[in-house]
Amino acid sequence: MIKRTHIRQFLAVVDAGSFTQAALRIRVTQPALSTGIAELEKLVGGPLFIRNRRQIRLTEAGGRFLPIARDLDRGFRAADSFGREEDRQETGLKLGIIRSAPGELLQSIVAALRPAFAIELIENSDSELRAALGSGRINMALVPLRAGERGDHVLPLYEEPLAMFIASDHPLAGRIEVGPEELAAETMIARRSCEFLDATSRFFTRHGVRPRFALRSESDERCLRMVAAGIGITTAPVSLAIEGIVPLKVAGYDFRRELGLIADPAWGSLPDVKPRLAHALETIAAVAAEWRETRVDAVA
């Protein structure tokens, strides 16, 4: 018979992404956790996890079992609180976000979701967030969409180009376009959060540009403020523009990104999630349209 302990252990591994972290989270030894998962897999008739040194992933059966486990867990929690004032449980939402998501836009997205969900933000790279979404460790992700990525579980928000940003008083300010070779003597600032960092490096290398760097940072704000301070130049999505910097078009540099929200279809179709999520996404779509008009079209 499947017990509540089995469900608790299963969800702990899913949410933590490893047996070690899951054991710490629910305060059991790792051997006890492994034994419990083995018991559950025997009860359901097959493996629920693919185990390797780098990560723990759900099997196909594990993916099918996950929404059942979530429902059972909610049922147990509701039974625990039955008859109490705190009977009403908030539905949790684990939202993954790329590091280069504009803070102002993210604030509006979270504000639209907050009335319906208890939100936990998980910041990571696009590839890591997609892996977490596929394994059920997060419920939604704000990531760059891939070509043709559409569907009921995908909400495209806006598309924007990347541009080279320079200080407003830079000698090249006011130029309509420059060739990449004209930037050979410039000092660069590397946004480590940039999804096109490697591609940008290859682009300039092809044109013989191998600049020195004044800063390499995960913080977009710090990088852009140092551009405004005049110590270097950097590439960034146009929506990240701040006062004191201006975009400069570089011939042949035509990278673009489309940000969107992707939901786990199994989570998004849950009866207590679907209507609330649909309402929140309507608000987010309207916010994104305004953002595109004021922060993308106005700069691009």
C-alpha positions in Angstrom: 0.0 0.0 0.0 1.3 3.4 -0.9 1.7 5.6 2.2 1.9 9.3 2.8 5.6 8.8 3.5 6.2 7.4 0.0 4.5 10.5 -1.5 6.5 12.9 0.6 9.8 11.2 -0.3 8.9 11.1 -4.0 8.1 14.8 -4.1 11.1 15.7 -2.1 13.4 14.1 -4.7 11.5 15.7 -7.6 11.6 19.2 -6.0 15.2 18.9 -4.8 16.6 17.3 -7.9 18.9 14.9 -5.9 18.6 12.3 -3.2 21.1 14.0 -1.0 19.3 17.4 -1.0 15.9 15.7 -0.7 17.1 13.7 2.4 18.3 17.0 4.0 15.0 18.7 3.2 12.8 16.1 4.8 15.3 15.3 7.5 15.9 11.6 6.9 19.1 9.7 6.1 19.9 9.1 2.4 19.7 5.3 2.8 16.2 5.6 4.4 15.1 7.8 1.5 16.5 5.4 -1.1 14.7 2.5 0.6 11.5 4.4 0.6 11.7 5.3 -3.1 12.6 1.7 -3.9 9.5 0.5 -2.0 7.3 3.0 -4.0 8.8 1.9 -7.3 8.0 -1.7 -6.4 4.4 -0.7 -5.5 3.8 1.1 -8.7 5.5 -1.6 -10.8 8.5 0.2 -12.2 11.3 2.8 -11.9 10.2 6.4 -11.3 13.6 8.0 -11.6 16.6 7.8 -14.0 19.6 8.0 -11.8 23.1 9.2 -12.9 25.9 11.2 -11.4 24.9 14.5 -12.9 21.2 14.7 -12.3 18.1 12.8 -11.3 15.3 12.8 -13.9 11.8 11.4 -14.0 11.1 8.3 -16.1 8.0 8.4 -18.3 6.2 6.6 -15.6 7.5 9.1 -13.0 6.2 11.9 -15.1 2.7 10.3 -15.2 2.8 9.6 -11.5 3.9 13.2 -10.6 0.4 14.9 -10.9 -1.1 12.0 -9.0 1.4 12.5 -6.2 0.8 16.3 -6.2 -3.0 15.6 -5.8 -2.4 13.1 -3.0 -0.1 15.5 -1.2 -2.7 18.3 -1.4 -5.3 15.9 -0.2 -3.2 15.0 2.8 -2.6 18.6 3.6 -6.3 19.5 3.3 -7.1 16.6 5.7 -4.5 17.8 8.2 -6.1 21.3 8.3 -9.7 20.3 8.0 -11.8 22.2 10.5 -9.1 24.8 11.1 -9.2 28.5 10.2 -6.2 27.9 8.0 -8.0 25.3 6.0 -7.7 27.3 2.9 -4.3 26.4 1.3 -2.5 28.5 -1.2 -1.4 26.7 -4.4 2.3 26.9 -4.8 4.0 28.1 -8.0 7.7 27.5 -8.6 8.6 30.0 -11.3 12.0 29.6 -13.0 13.5 32.8 -14.5 16.6 33.5 -16.6 19.1 35.8 -15.1 18.6 38.4 -17.9 14.9 38.8 -17.4 14.1 42.5 -17.1 13.4 43.3 -13.4 10.5 45.7 -14.1 8.7 43.2 -16.3 9.3 40.3 -13.8 7.8 42.5 -11.1 4.6 42.9 -13.2 4.5 39.2 -14.0 4.8 38.2 -10.3 2.3 40.8 -9.3 -0.2 39.3 -11.7 0.4 35.8 -10.4 0.6 36.6 -6.7 -3.1 36.9 -6.0 -3.6 33.3 -7.1 -0.4 31.5 -6.1 2.2 31.3 -3.4 5.3 32.0 -5.5 8.9 30.8 -5.2 11.4 32.1 -7.8 14.2 29.9 -9.1 17.0 31.7 -11.1 19.1 29.7 -13.5 20.1 29.3 -17.2 17.7 28.5 -20.0 18.9 24.9 -20.3 18.8 24.3 -16.5 15.3 25.8 -16.3 14.0 23.7 -19.1 15.4 20.5 -17.5 13.8 21.5 -14.2 10.5 22.1 -16.0 10.7 18.7 -17.8 11.3 16.9 -14.5 8.5 18.7 -12.6 10.9 20.6 -10.3 9.4 23.9 -11.4 5.9 24.7 -12.7 6.6 27.6 -15.1 9.7 29.2 -16.7 10.4 32.6 -18.1 12.9 31.8 -20.8 13.8 32.7 -24.4 11.5 30.8 -26.7 12.9 28.6 -29.4 12.0 28.9 -33.1 8.4 27.7 -33.6 7.9 27.0 -29.9 4.1 27.4 -29.5 1.2 25.6 -27.9 -1.4 25.9 -25.2 1.2 25.8 -22.5 3.3 28.6 -24.0 2.6 32.3 -23.7 4.9 34.4 -26.0 5.5 37.8 -24.4 7.6 39.9 -26.8 10.5 39.8 -29.2 13.4 42.2 -29.2 16.8 42.7 -30.9 20.2 42.8 -29.1 22.2 46.0 -29.6 25.6 47.3 -28.7 25.2 49.9 -26.0 27.6 52.8 -25.5 27.7 55.7 -23.2 25.6 58.7 -24.3 28.7 60.8 -24.7 30.7 58.2 -26.5 32.4 59.4 -29.7 30.3 56.9 -31.7 27.0 58.1 -30.3 24.9 59.4 -33.1 26.3 57.1 -35.8 23.5 55.1 -37.6 25.7 52.0 -38.0 29.3 50.9 -37.5 31.2 47.9 -38.8 32.4 45.4 -36.2 36.1 46.2 -37.1 35.5 49.8 -35.9 35.1 48.4 -32.4 38.5 46.7 -32.3 40.0 49.4 -30.0 37.0 49.5 -27.7 37.0 48.1 -24.1 34.2 45.6 -23.6 32.1 44.6 -20.7 30.9 41.0 -20.6 27.3 40.3 -19.4 27.7 36.7 -18.2 23.9 36.3 -18.1 23.7 36.9 -21.9 22.2 34.0 -23.8 24.3 35.0 -26.8 27.6 35.4 -25.0 29.4 32.7 -26.9 27.8 33.6 -30.2 28.8 37.3 -29.7 32.4 36.3 -29.0 32.5 34.2 -32.2 31.0 37.1 -34.2 33.7 39.6 -33.2 36.5 37.0 -33.5 35.4 36.4 -37.1 35.9 40.1 -37.7 39.3 40.2 -36.1 38.1 42.0 -32.9 39.7 40.7 -29.8 39.1 43.4 -27.2 40.2 43.7 -23.6 37.6 43.6 -20.9 37.0 46.0 -18.1 34.3 43.9 -16.3 32.8 40.4 -16.5 29.7 40.2 -14.3 26.4 38.2 -13.8 24.7 41.5 -12.9 23.1 43.2 -15.9 22.5 46.4 -14.0 26.2 46.6 -13.0 27.3 46.0 -16.5 25.0 48.6 -18.0 25.8 51.2 -15.3 29.5 50.8 -16.0 28.7 51.4 -19.7 27.0 54.6 -18.6 30.1 55.4 -16.6 32.2 55.2 -19.8 34.6 52.3 -18.9 33.4 50.0 -21.7 30.7 48.9 -24.1 28.4 45.9 -24.1 25.7 44.1 -26.0 22.3 43.6 -24.4 18.6 43.2 -25.3 17.2 46.7 -26.0 14.6 46.4 -23.2 17.4 46.5 -20.6 18.5 50.0 -21.7 19.0 52.5 -18.8 19.5 56.3 -18.7 23.0 57.3 -19.8 23.5 54.7 -22.6 22.4 54.5 -26.2 22.2 51.7 -28.7 24.6 51.4 -31.6 23.8 49.2 -34.6 26.7 47.0 -35.6 26.6 45.7 -39.2 25.8 42.0 -39.2 25.1 41.7 -35.5 21.4 40.7 -35.8 20.7 38.5 -32.8 17.2 38.5 -31.4 15.3 36.9 -28.6 11.7 36.2 -27.8 10.8 35.9 -24.2 7.9 33.7 -23.1 6.3 31.8 -20.3 6.2 28.0 -20.5 4.0 26.1 -18.1 4.2 22.4 -17.2 1.1 21.1 -19.0 0.3 18.6 -16.2 0.5 21.3 -13.5 -1.4 23.9 -15.7 -4.3 21.5 -16.3 -4.9 20.8 -12.6 -8.5 21.8 -11.6 -7.4 24.2 -8.9 -4.7 25.8 -11.1 -6.2 26.1 -14.6 -8.8 28.9 -14.1 -6.5 31.0 -11.9 -3.6 30.6 -14.2 -5.7 31.6 -17.3 -6.8 34.8 -15.6 -3.3 35.7 -14.5 -1.9 35.0 -18.0 -4.5 37.4 -19.6 -3.2 40.2 -17.3 0.4 39.2 -18.1 -0.3 39.3 -21.9 -1.6 42.9 -21.6 1.4 43.9 -19.5 3.8 42.4 -22.1 2.1 44.3 -24.9 2.6 47.6 -23.0 6.2 46.6 -22.2 6.9 45.9 -25.9 5.6 49.3 -26.9 7.3 51.4 -24.3 10.6 49.5 -23.7 11.3 47.7 -27.0 9.7 49.6 -29.9 10.7 52.9 -28.4 14.4 51.9 -28.2 14.7 49.7 -31.2 
